[in-house]
């Protein structure tokens, strides 16, 4: 009877111990589970922050286009797990391509503005036309305006140069016509021209008692107007200089034949470079 009672007591104690063990294990498991849950929540919270930071960094890089912001965006992406990096890396790759096209277009426009040659202008226009992404719309408008301004400046410069050249040619032509008219007027008024200069010299020599055959005459050199510039064109005399050499070698000098203000023809003789006091007279041809 006593043995049976002891057996029941032992069973009861074992049951109590077992219940305690089970209860303790359950409590420990529950505590660990709560801890793990808290750690996961904290980890998820921190990762969400990293993911948010990466998204914001990419957005900032697109907006600012600054190298420092692009570098920070790439670093933020590297902190994410591989599966979450793919889309963001593709966005950064696209940004790099878009910015490269923008920078290439900028360089092409600067080159066209410096060289002003047709090939560079066409190349710059082609670069602008290739900016087709919505992200590049404002850049495209800005670049097109710059190129249009360059083209207009080149066109204006060409038009100005052409006008200046035409004005210069016109002025030269008018001056030439005026000079020819004045020369013609003077020749007609005085009868003095390159074709009859020698006739005036020969008559002068005869008048002064010299033999024209004793002189070797060089070709006449027209000296144009001899009167002051304020003298009206119609009153301006013209003249010719003719160097001579005496055939016997005794002397050399020059004859100056001039239409004077009173429309007479005057012949002056120079011996060497000195004025011959006996060598001046007014001559007329029959």
C-alpha positions as CSV (number, residue, x, y, z in Angstrom):
1,X,0.0,0.0,0.0
2,X,2.8,2.3,1.0
3,X,4.8,1.4,-2.1
4,X,1.8,2.3,-4.2
5,X,1.5,5.7,-2.6
6,X,5.2,6.5,-3.2
7,X,4.7,5.6,-6.9
8,X,1.9,8.1,-7.2
9,X,3.9,10.8,-5.5
10,X,6.8,10.2,-7.9
11,X,4.5,10.3,-10.9
12,X,2.9,13.6,-9.6
13,X,6.4,15.1,-9.1
14,X,7.4,14.1,-12.6
15,X,4.3,15.6,-14.1
16,X,4.9,18.9,-12.3
17,X,8.5,18.9,-13.4
18,X,7.5,18.2,-17.0
19,X,4.9,20.9,-17.0
20,X,7.6,23.3,-15.7
21,X,10.0,22.3,-18.3
22,X,7.4,22.7,-21.0
23,X,6.3,26.0,-19.7
24,X,9.9,27.3,-19.5
25,X,10.7,26.1,-22.9
26,X,7.6,27.8,-24.3
27,X,8.5,31.0,-22.5
28,X,12.0,30.9,-23.8
29,X,10.8,30.3,-27.4
30,X,8.3,33.1,-27.1
31,X,11.0,35.4,-25.8
32,X,13.5,34.5,-28.7
33,X,10.7,34.9,-31.2
34,X,9.9,38.3,-30.0
35,X,13.6,39.3,-30.1
36,X,14.0,38.0,-33.6
37,X,10.9,39.8,-34.7
38,X,12.2,43.0,-33.2
39,X,15.5,42.6,-34.9
40,X,13.9,41.9,-38.3
41,X,11.7,45.0,-37.9
42,X,14.7,47.1,-37.1
43,X,16.6,45.6,-40.0
44,X,13.7,46.2,-42.4
45,X,13.4,49.7,-41.1
46,X,17.1,50.5,-41.8
47,X,17.0,48.8,-45.2
48,X,13.9,50.8,-46.2
49,X,15.9,53.9,-45.3
50,X,18.8,52.8,-47.5
51,X,16.4,52.1,-50.3
52,X,14.7,55.4,-49.9
53,X,18.0,57.2,-49.8
54,X,19.1,55.5,-53.0
55,X,15.9,56.5,-54.8
56,X,16.3,60.1,-53.6
57,X,20.0,60.2,-54.6
58,X,19.1,59.0,-58.1
59,X,16.4,61.7,-58.4
60,X,18.8,64.4,-57.2
61,X,21.4,63.2,-59.8
62,X,18.9,63.6,-62.6
63,X,17.9,67.1,-61.4
64,X,21.3,68.6,-60.6
65,X,23.5,66.7,-63.1
66,X,26.4,67.4,-60.8
67,X,29.3,64.9,-60.7
68,X,29.2,64.7,-56.9
69,X,25.5,63.9,-56.9
70,X,26.0,61.2,-59.6
71,X,28.8,59.7,-57.5
72,X,26.7,59.7,-54.3
73,X,23.8,58.0,-56.2
74,X,26.0,55.2,-57.4
75,X,27.4,54.7,-53.9
76,X,23.9,54.6,-52.5
77,X,22.8,52.0,-55.0
78,X,25.8,49.7,-54.1
79,X,24.5,49.5,-50.5
80,X,21.3,47.7,-51.7
81,X,21.0,44.0,-52.3
82,X,21.7,42.9,-55.9
83,X,18.1,42.4,-56.9
84,X,17.2,45.9,-55.9
85,X,20.2,47.5,-57.7
86,X,19.1,46.6,-61.2
87,X,16.5,49.2,-62.0
88,X,18.4,52.0,-60.3
89,X,21.6,51.1,-62.2
90,X,19.7,51.2,-65.4
91,X,18.4,54.6,-64.6
92,X,21.9,55.9,-63.9
93,X,23.2,54.3,-67.1
94,X,20.5,56.1,-69.0
95,X,21.4,59.4,-67.3
96,X,25.0,58.9,-68.3
97,X,24.0,58.4,-71.9
98,X,21.7,61.4,-71.9
99,X,24.3,63.7,-70.3
100,X,26.9,62.5,-72.8
101,X,24.7,63.4,-75.7
102,X,24.0,66.8,-74.2
103,X,27.7,67.5,-73.6
104,X,28.6,66.4,-77.1
105,X,26.0,68.8,-78.6
106,X,27.4,71.6,-76.5
107,X,30.9,71.0,-77.8
108,X,29.6,70.8,-81.4
109,X,27.9,74.2,-81.1
110,X,31.0,75.8,-79.5
111,X,33.1,74.4,-82.4
112,X,30.6,75.7,-85.0
113,X,30.6,79.2,-83.4
114,X,34.4,79.3,-83.4
115,X,35.0,78.0,-87.0
116,X,31.9,79.3,-88.7
117,X,32.3,76.7,-91.4
118,X,29.4,74.9,-93.0
119,X,30.5,71.4,-92.1
120,X,30.6,72.3,-88.4
121,X,27.2,74.0,-88.5
122,X,25.7,70.9,-90.1
123,X,27.3,68.7,-87.5
124,X,26.0,70.8,-84.6
125,X,22.5,70.8,-86.1
126,X,22.6,67.0,-86.4
127,X,23.6,66.7,-82.7
128,X,20.7,68.9,-81.7
129,X,18.3,66.8,-83.8
130,X,19.5,63.6,-82.1
131,X,18.4,64.9,-78.6
132,X,15.0,63.1,-78.6
133,X,14.5,62.2,-75.0
134,X,12.0,64.2,-72.9
135,X,14.7,64.8,-70.4
136,X,16.7,66.7,-73.1
137,X,13.8,68.9,-74.3
138,X,14.9,72.1,-72.5
139,X,18.5,71.6,-73.6
140,X,17.4,71.1,-77.2
141,X,15.5,74.4,-77.2
142,X,18.4,76.2,-75.7
143,X,21.0,74.7,-78.1
144,X,18.8,75.4,-81.1
145,X,18.5,79.1,-80.2
146,X,22.3,79.3,-79.7
147,X,22.9,77.7,-83.1
148,X,20.3,79.9,-84.8
149,X,22.0,83.0,-83.3
150,X,25.4,81.8,-84.6
151,X,23.9,81.2,-88.1
152,X,22.3,84.7,-88.0
153,X,25.6,86.3,-86.9
154,X,27.4,84.6,-89.8
155,X,24.8,85.6,-92.3
156,X,24.9,89.2,-91.0
157,X,28.7,89.3,-91.2
158,X,28.6,88.0,-94.8
159,X,25.9,90.5,-95.8
160,X,27.9,93.3,-94.2
161,X,31.2,92.2,-95.9
162,X,29.4,91.9,-99.2
163,X,27.8,95.4,-98.8
164,X,31.2,96.9,-97.9
165,X,32.8,95.2,-100.9
166,X,30.1,96.4,-103.2
167,X,30.4,100.0,-101.8
168,X,34.2,99.8,-102.2
169,X,33.9,98.6,-105.8
170,X,31.3,101.2,-106.6
171,X,33.4,104.0,-105.1
172,X,36.5,102.8,-107.1
173,X,34.4,102.7,-110.3
174,X,33.0,106.2,-109.7
175,X,36.4,107.5,-108.9
176,X,37.8,105.9,-112.0
177,X,35.0,107.3,-114.2
178,X,35.4,110.8,-112.6
179,X,39.2,110.7,-113.2
180,X,38.7,109.7,-116.8
181,X,36.1,112.4,-117.3
182,X,38.4,115.0,-115.8
183,X,41.4,113.9,-117.9
184,X,39.2,113.8,-121.0
185,X,37.8,117.2,-120.1
186,X,41.3,118.7,-119.6
187,X,42.7,117.1,-122.8
188,X,39.8,118.4,-124.8
189,X,40.1,121.9,-123.2
190,X,43.8,122.3,-123.7
191,X,44.6,120.0,-126.5
192,X,47.3,118.4,-124.3
193,X,47.5,114.6,-124.2
194,X,50.0,111.8,-124.3
195,X,49.8,111.6,-128.0
196,X,50.9,115.2,-128.8
197,X,53.3,115.9,-125.9
198,X,56.3,115.4,-128.3
199,X,54.8,117.9,-130.7
200,X,54.7,120.6,-128.0
201,X,58.3,119.8,-127.0
202,X,59.5,120.0,-130.6
203,X,57.8,123.3,-131.2
204,X,59.2,124.6,-127.9
205,X,62.7,123.6,-129.0
206,X,62.3,125.4,-132.3
207,X,61.0,128.5,-130.5
208,X,64.0,128.5,-128.2
209,X,66.4,128.0,-131.1
210,X,67.2,124.3,-130.6
211,X,67.2,121.5,-133.1
212,X,64.6,118.8,-132.1
213,X,66.7,116.1,-133.8
214,X,69.5,116.7,-131.3
215,X,67.3,115.3,-128.5
216,X,66.4,111.7,-127.5
217,X,63.0,111.8,-125.7
218,X,61.7,109.2,-123.4
219,X,58.1,108.2,-123.1
220,X,55.9,110.8,-121.4
221,X,54.9,110.2,-117.8
222,X,51.5,111.8,-116.9
223,X,51.6,113.5,-113.5
224,X,47.9,114.3,-113.2
225,X,46.6,117.3,-111.3
226,X,49.2,120.0,-110.5
227,X,47.0,122.6,-108.9
228,X,46.0,122.7,-105.2
229,X,43.3,120.2,-104.2
230,X,40.8,123.0,-103.4
231,X,40.9,124.1,-107.0
232,X,37.7,123.0,-108.9
233,X,38.2,120.0,-111.0
234,X,37.3,121.9,-114.1
235,X,40.2,124.3,-113.4
236,X,42.8,121.7,-112.5
237,X,45.8,121.5,-115.0
238,X,47.4,118.2,-116.0
239,X,51.0,117.7,-116.9
240,X,53.5,115.3,-118.5
241,X,57.2,114.8,-117.7
242,X,59.5,113.8,-120.5
243,X,63.1,113.0,-119.8
244,X,65.7,113.8,-122.5
245,X,69.2,113.0,-123.5
246,X,71.2,115.1,-126.0
247,X,72.6,112.9,-128.8
248,X,76.1,114.3,-128.5
249,X,76.1,113.4,-124.8
250,X,76.6,117.0,-123.6
251,X,73.6,117.0,-121.3
252,X,70.4,115.4,-120.0
253,X,67.3,116.7,-118.3
254,X,63.6,116.9,-118.4
255,X,60.8,118.7,-120.1
256,X,57.6,119.4,-118.1
257,X,54.5,120.1,-120.2
258,X,51.6,121.6,-118.2
259,X,48.1,122.9,-118.9
260,X,47.9,126.0,-116.7
261,X,44.9,127.4,-115.0
262,X,44.3,129.8,-117.9
263,X,44.1,126.8,-120.3
264,X,47.4,127.4,-121.9
265,X,50.2,124.8,-122.4
266,X,53.5,125.7,-120.8
267,X,56.7,123.8,-121.5
268,X,59.5,124.1,-119.0
269,X,63.1,122.7,-119.5
270,X,65.2,121.3,-116.7
271,X,68.9,120.7,-117.1
272,X,69.7,117.8,-114.8
273,X,67.5,118.6,-111.9
274,X,67.9,122.4,-112.1
275,X,65.4,124.8,-113.8
276,X,66.7,126.2,-117.0
277,X,66.1,130.0,-116.7
278,X,66.1,130.2,-120.5
279,X,63.8,127.2,-120.8
280,X,60.2,128.1,-120.3
281,X,57.5,129.2,-122.8
282,X,53.9,128.9,-123.6
283,X,53.3,126.8,-126.7
284,X,50.3,126.3,-128.9
285,X,49.8,123.9,-131.8
286,X,48.3,124.9,-135.1
